[in-house]
Amino acid sequence: MTTQTLPPLKPIAMKERVSLLFIEYGEIDVIDGAFVVLDATGIRTQIPVGSIACLMLEPGTRVSHRAAALAARVGTLLVWVGEAGVRLYSAGQPGGARADRLLYQAKLALDAAARLKVVRKMYEVRFGEPSPQHRSVEQLRGIEGARVRKTYELLAKRYGVVWKHRNYDAEEWGSGDIPNRCMSSATACLYGITEAAVLAAGYAPAVGFIHTGKPLSFIYDIADLVKFDTVVPVAFKIAAKEPPNPEREVRLACRDVFRQTHLLKKIIPMIEDVLSAGGLTPPEAPEESVEPAIPNPESLGDAGHRA
């Protein structure tokens, strides 16, 4: 007599997933084979974890070992965030398992000429025009900063929002004005799915080109390429309404705009595009390197997902 068993779970491609969910004040567990959230009254809410890019876990959330293990197997990023997602405390790592891509990214970042080419390509993607010639990375950052401040001002004016500057106190979240609170919530949503995509593609969040010295430097680099086409208009649109719970309104609106713009289908190809502008080839494996004793099984997921 043989026992019938289910086939092993495999990650599905990032482009086929829902962007993100926020969870607060609940216990996440696996019950009867389902990934569920239990509230204080014991009511279960089932979550199709394998079809979600990332879960943003707010204060008041507990995660069981089985739930974390299942999320890792299906390639869903768990991100522990502060109130309204304004602070990031920790993140699970269902991806980033491609040494060849990590070395390629590092090779580009360490080569001054290649890094400048990548930064110039990021400028081109972000603003829709070639970057100014004969400028260093630092000079391009200065030009970019001036354009970004002007873009904030123009969008605020379009939506009728009083905008002074980008500023908030992470220690006293409620002290910020509504436009800044909306902007922080919107960018938190964008950073979450961007990190999930970067890890799924097999790259390192910390190895940035414009941003450096932060655990999420590369996340900021990539998120900035689409920020003003996606979440910044959403933040100003919600801020103009002055709703009683602006953070929740922003999350729902970001979820909708991610789906409408097919953002998850665009991020990984965009990463490959900007890195290829560096003009370097991925490093070859050393002659003395040893091939894996057990070949990696084929997976439905992306290159960085653990099969």
C-alpha positions in Angstrom: 0.0 0.0 0.0 1.4 3.4 -1.0 0.7 6.7 0.6 -0.5 9.5 -1.7 1.4 12.7 -1.0 1.0 16.2 -2.4 3.8 17.5 -4.7 6.3 19.9 -3.1 5.3 23.5 -3.1 7.0 25.7 -5.7 7.1 29.5 -5.9 5.1 31.1 -8.7 6.6 33.9 -10.7 6.5 37.4 -9.2 4.7 38.8 -12.2 1.7 36.5 -11.5 1.2 37.7 -7.9 -0.9 40.1 -5.9 1.3 42.9 -4.6 1.0 43.0 -0.8 -1.2 42.7 2.2 -0.9 44.5 5.6 -1.7 42.4 8.7 -2.1 43.8 12.3 -3.4 42.5 15.6 -3.6 38.8 14.7 -1.7 35.5 15.0 -0.5 34.0 11.7 -0.4 30.2 11.6 -0.9 27.2 9.4 -4.1 25.4 10.4 -5.4 22.4 8.5 -2.8 23.1 5.8 -4.0 26.7 5.3 -2.1 29.9 5.9 -4.5 31.8 8.2 -4.7 34.9 10.5 -6.6 34.4 13.8 -8.0 37.5 15.5 -8.7 38.0 19.2 -12.0 36.2 18.9 -10.5 33.1 17.2 -12.0 33.9 13.8 -9.8 32.5 11.0 -9.1 34.5 7.8 -7.4 32.4 5.1 -4.6 34.1 3.1 -3.5 32.6 -0.3 0.1 33.2 0.7 1.7 31.7 -2.4 0.1 34.3 -4.7 1.2 37.3 -2.7 4.5 39.2 -3.2 4.9 40.3 0.4 3.1 40.5 3.7 3.6 43.6 5.8 3.3 42.7 9.5 2.4 45.6 11.7 2.5 45.8 15.6 0.3 43.3 17.3 1.1 40.5 14.9 2.6 37.1 15.9 3.9 34.6 13.4 4.3 30.8 14.1 7.3 28.8 12.9 5.1 26.8 10.5 3.7 30.0 8.9 7.2 31.5 8.4 8.4 28.2 6.9 5.5 28.0 4.5 6.0 31.6 3.4 9.6 30.8 2.7 8.8 27.8 0.7 6.4 29.6 -1.6 8.6 32.7 -1.9 6.5 35.3 0.0 8.5 38.0 1.7 7.5 38.7 5.4 8.3 42.3 6.4 8.0 43.4 10.0 7.1 47.1 10.0 6.1 49.8 12.5 2.8 51.6 12.7 1.5 52.4 9.2 4.6 50.8 7.7 6.8 53.8 8.4 9.6 51.8 9.9 11.1 48.5 8.8 12.4 46.3 11.6 13.2 43.0 9.9 12.4 40.9 6.8 12.3 37.3 5.9 14.3 36.3 2.9 12.6 33.9 0.4 14.9 35.0 -2.4 18.4 36.3 -3.0 19.7 32.8 -3.5 21.7 33.4 -6.7 25.4 33.9 -6.0 26.1 34.6 -9.7 23.7 37.6 -9.7 25.0 38.9 -6.4 28.6 38.8 -7.7 27.4 40.5 -10.9 25.7 43.3 -9.0 28.8 43.8 -6.8 31.1 43.8 -9.8 29.0 46.7 -11.3 28.9 48.6 -8.1 32.7 48.3 -7.5 33.6 49.4 -11.0 33.5 53.3 -11.1 32.8 53.5 -14.9 30.2 50.8 -14.8 28.5 52.3 -11.8 28.2 55.6 -13.5 26.6 54.0 -16.5 24.1 52.3 -14.3 23.3 55.6 -12.6 22.9 57.3 -15.9 20.5 54.6 -17.1 18.5 55.0 -13.9 18.3 58.8 -14.5 17.0 58.1 -18.0 14.4 55.6 -16.9 13.2 57.9 -14.1 12.9 61.1 -16.1 12.4 59.8 -19.6 15.4 61.6 -21.0 19.2 61.1 -21.2 21.2 62.2 -18.2 23.4 65.3 -18.6 26.8 64.4 -20.1 30.1 64.6 -18.3 28.7 64.4 -14.8 29.8 62.3 -11.8 27.5 60.2 -9.7 27.5 62.9 -7.0 26.6 65.6 -9.5 23.8 63.5 -11.0 22.5 63.0 -7.5 22.4 66.7 -7.0 20.5 67.3 -10.3 18.1 64.4 -9.4 17.4 65.9 -6.0 16.5 69.3 -7.4 14.1 67.7 -10.0 12.5 65.5 -7.3 11.8 68.5 -5.1 10.2 70.3 -8.1 8.2 67.3 -9.0 6.8 67.1 -5.4 5.8 70.7 -5.7 4.1 70.3 -9.0 2.1 67.2 -8.0 1.1 68.9 -4.7 -0.2 71.9 -6.7 -2.1 69.6 -9.1 -4.0 67.9 -6.3 -4.5 71.1 -4.2 -2.2 70.0 -1.3 -0.2 72.4 0.9 3.3 70.9 0.6 6.3 72.3 2.5 8.9 69.6 2.3 9.4 65.9 2.9 9.7 65.5 6.6 8.4 63.2 9.4 9.4 62.0 12.9 9.4 58.2 13.0 9.3 58.3 16.8 6.1 60.4 16.8 4.2 59.2 13.8 1.0 61.2 14.6 2.9 64.5 14.8 3.5 64.7 11.0 1.1 66.5 8.7 -1.3 64.4 6.5 0.7 64.8 3.2 3.9 63.4 4.8 2.0 60.6 6.6 0.4 59.7 3.3 3.7 59.8 1.5 5.4 57.6 4.1 2.6 55.0 3.9 2.7 55.0 0.1 6.5 54.6 -0.2 6.4 51.8 2.5 4.0 49.9 0.2 6.3 50.5 -2.8 9.5 49.5 -0.9 7.8 46.3 0.2 7.0 44.9 -3.2 10.3 46.3 -4.6 12.3 44.3 -2.0 10.2 41.2 -2.8 11.0 41.6 -6.5 14.7 42.3 -5.9 15.1 39.2 -3.8 13.1 37.1 -6.3 15.5 38.2 -9.0 18.4 37.1 -7.0 20.0 40.4 -6.1 21.1 42.1 -2.8 19.0 44.9 -1.3 22.1 46.5 0.3 24.3 46.9 -2.8 23.0 50.2 -4.3 24.3 52.6 -7.0 22.7 55.9 -6.2 21.9 55.1 -2.6 24.7 53.6 -0.5 25.4 52.6 3.0 21.8 51.4 3.9 20.4 47.9 4.2 17.9 48.7 1.5 20.0 50.9 -0.8 19.2 49.0 -4.0 15.5 48.9 -3.0 15.5 52.7 -2.9 17.3 52.9 -6.3 14.7 50.7 -8.0 11.7 52.1 -6.2 12.6 55.6 -7.2 12.4 54.7 -10.9 8.6 54.3 -10.6 7.7 56.3 -7.5 6.4 59.4 -9.3 4.4 57.3 -11.7 2.7 55.2 -9.0 2.6 56.0 -5.3 3.4 59.8 -5.1 0.2 60.8 -7.0 -1.8 58.4 -4.9 -0.4 60.0 -1.7 -1.3 63.5 -2.7 -4.7 62.5 -4.0 -5.6 60.9 -0.6 -4.0 63.8 1.3 -6.2 66.3 -0.5 -9.3 64.5 0.8 -8.1 64.6 4.5 -9.8 61.3 5.4 -10.0 60.2 9.1 -7.6 57.2 8.4 -5.3 58.4 5.6 -2.8 55.5 6.0 -5.5 52.8 5.3 -6.8 54.8 2.3 -3.3 55.1 0.9 -2.7 51.3 1.2 -5.9 50.4 -0.6 -5.2 53.0 -3.3 -1.6 51.7 -3.8 -2.8 48.1 -4.0 -5.1 49.2 -6.8 -2.5 51.2 -8.7 0.0 48.4 -8.5 -2.5 46.1 -10.1 -3.6 48.7 -12.8 0.0 49.5 -13.8 1.1 45.8 -13.7 4.0 46.9 -11.6 5.1 43.5 -10.5 5.5 42.5 -14.2 7.8 45.5 -14.8 10.1 45.6 -11.8 12.4 42.6 -12.6 12.8 43.4 -16.3 13.6 47.0 -15.2 16.3 45.7 -12.8 17.9 43.7 -15.6 17.7 46.7 -18.0 19.4 49.2 -15.7 22.2 46.7 -14.7 22.9 45.7 -18.3 23.7 49.4 -19.0 26.9 48.9 -17.0 28.4 47.1 -19.9 29.9 44.3 -17.9 29.3 40.6 -18.2 28.5 38.4 -15.2 31.7 37.0 -13.7 32.6 33.4 -14.7 32.9 30.7 -12.1 36.5 30.0 -11.1 38.1 26.9 -12.8 38.5 25.2 -9.4 34.9 25.7 -8.4 32.8 22.6 -7.6 29.4 22.1 -9.2 26.5 21.4 -6.9 26.3 17.7 -6.0 22.6 17.8 -6.3 21.3 19.9 -9.2 18.6 22.5 -8.4 15.2 21.3 -9.4 13.2 23.4 -12.0 10.9 25.9 -10.4 7.9 28.0 -11.5 9.3 30.9 -9.6 11.9 33.6 -10.4 15.7 33.1 -10.5 16.2 34.1 -6.9 13.5 31.9 -5.4 14.7 28.9 -3.5 13.5 25.8 -5.4 
